[in-house]
Amino acid sequence: MPNERVYAIAEVPQCSMTVPTLTVVSGPPGTGKTTLAHKIAQVVGCPAIIRDEIKQGMVLAAPGHDPSGDDPLNLPTLDAFFGVLTVLVKAGVTSVAEAAFQDRLWRPNLQPFVALADIRVIRCTVEAAVAHDRIASRADLDIRRAAHGDADLLKAVAAGQHTIDSWVPIAMDLPTLIVDTSDGYHPAIPDIVKFIGQPAGATAHPTT
């Protein structure tokens, strides 16, 4: 969009003189995290590290991979995801990280970055029915989703054994912005980027 293009050129957040910014895009499956993470990275001009894309790359090198049940590639994907972030943060690279991890995985793995980066958390949210519809749609239309356990997730949703409302957000004292992705982005991309660029300590916990 024209307004976003102008904003991207004129008002992207400047990197800190001492530490990079790590923007964590979080939320349950089906809440639009990956698309938003790529949009943020494009506007800011930095890399986006996407958990599911790392997993898909692993599956390409693992013929016969079966994502159902206890997927043997999940732990290597976790290690690779945070390994890449560690390299980038220690090198002083501002970046965007996206995954559907809950607090139990995010918190212990983000903790080492607190002293090394200005961390901003974006928490994507939609109504449960919208998220479930998105999960079903992408499973049908995107062959790359075969790398993930979408089929098992959809079965659990249909059986009433899973809902996105059970997802546990990151429980850290970090600047956090809740973004509704039901229809576009609320707040909008320019406001999200402005939030990312605010000085450390100047942001509410959380904001809407």
N, C-alpha and C positions, 0 to 999 in steps of 0.2 A: 504494500500500500504506500502511496506517496508520503503520507505523514510519517510512517515508520521509517522510510528510507531517509528522510531528512533528519529524523531523530538519531538514526544509526550513525550518521556522519557527524552531527553537531553535538550530541549530548550523551554519548556512551560514557560509562563511568571510567575514570582514570585509575590505573593500577596504583596501589599503595607504593610509597617510596621504599618500604621495608619488607612487606609481605604481600603475596598474591591474594586474590579473592577466590574462594571456592564456593560456588553456588550449588547447593544440593536440592535437586528437584525430587520430591518425595510424594507418596500417596499410594492408595491401593491400586490394584490392576484395573485398567479401563478408565482411568481418570485423566488421560491425555498428557501424561508426563513426558513421554518421549518426544512428541511433537513440540511441546512447549520448550523442552530443553534445547532442541535444535534451533528453535526460533531465537531463544535468548543468546545462544552461542553465536548465531549468525549476526545478530545486532551488536553484541559486545565485541565480536571478532576474536573469539578464543575457541579452544577445542571443547567438544562435548563428549564425555565418556559415558557410554550407555551400556548398562549391564546386559540387557538382552542382546545387543549387537555383539558383544564379546562372546556370549553363549552361542549365538548363531555361527560365529566364526569357528568356534571349537567344534561344533557339530559338523561343519563342512569337512573337517579333518578326522571325523570319527564315523566311518561307514557303519550302518546298522544300529546307530544310536537309538535308544528307546527312552523318551522323556517321561514315561509313566512311572508312577511309584517313586522309589528313592533314586532319583536321577544321579548317576555317578559323576556327571559333569557340573553339578551345581556348586560343589565345594571348590573345584579348580577355577570356576568362573568367579566366585567370590574372591579368591586369592588374586586372580589376575586383575579384577576390577580395582581393588584397593591397592594392589601393587602399582598399577599405572598411575593412580592418583598420588601415591607416595612419591613416585619419580617426578611428577609434574609439580607438586607442591614444594618439594625440596629444591627444585630447579627454579622456583619463583614464577611459575606459569599460572596465570589466572585461568580457571577452567570451570566447566559445568559438569556435574555428576548427576546421573539419573538412575534410579532403581526403585522397585516396589518393596524394598526391604522394610521391615518393621523396626521398632526401637531396639530390639534385642540384637540385631545385626548392625544397624547404623551406629548406635551410640558407642560401643567399644571400639569400632573401627574409625570413627571420626575423632575420638578423644585425642589421639596423637597429633592431629592436625590443628588443634586449638591454639597452640603456641606458634604455629608455623604459617597460618593463613587467617584472613578475615572470612569466617564462614557465614553464609546466608542460607536460610532454609526456605524453600518454596514448597508449600503443601497443597497439592492439587485435590480438588473435591468436586463431586457431582452426586446426584441422587443415585442410590444403589441400583435402581432399575436401568438407569442410563448406562452406568458402568457395565452391568451385566450384558446389555444389548451390544455394547461396543466390543466386549470380549468375544461374544458369539459371532459378530460380523467379521472381525479380523481373523478369527479362526477359519472362517469360510473363504475369505477373499485373499488372505496373505499366506502364501505357501511357506514363508519363513517362520510362521508361528508353529510349524511342525517341530521346531527345535525345543519348544517349551511345553509345559504341562497344561495347556489350555483345555484339552479334552477332559482331563481329570477335574479341573477347576469348574468347568461347565456342569459336569455330572454332580459335583458337590453342591453347586448353586441350585440345580434343579431338584435335588433331594432335600433341600433346606438345611444342608450341613455347612454351608458357607455363605457369608455375606460380607461385603466390603466394610460394613459397619463394625466388624470385629477387628479391623486393621488398627494397629497401635502406632501412633505417631512418634516421632523422635522426641525423647524426653531430656533435652539438653537446654541450658540457658543460652540460646542462640537467637539472633534476630530472625523472626519467622513471619512469612507473608502467606496468607491463605488465598488461593486463587480458584475461583469457580470457573470450570471449563465446560459448563453445560452448553453454552452458546457463545463461542468466541472466548475471550478472556476477561474476567472481571476480578481485579482491576486489569486494565489494558496493558499491552506490552511496554509502552513508554513508562508507565508507572512502575511496572515490575523492574525494569532496568534502572529506574531512579532509585528504587528500594535497594537494589544490589549495590549501587554506588555510594550509598550513605556511609558516613564515617562510622567506625566501630563505636558502639555505645550510644548511637543516636537513634536507634530503631526500637519500636515497641515490640513486646513479646506476648502473644503474636498480634498481627494486625490483620484487618479484613478490608 
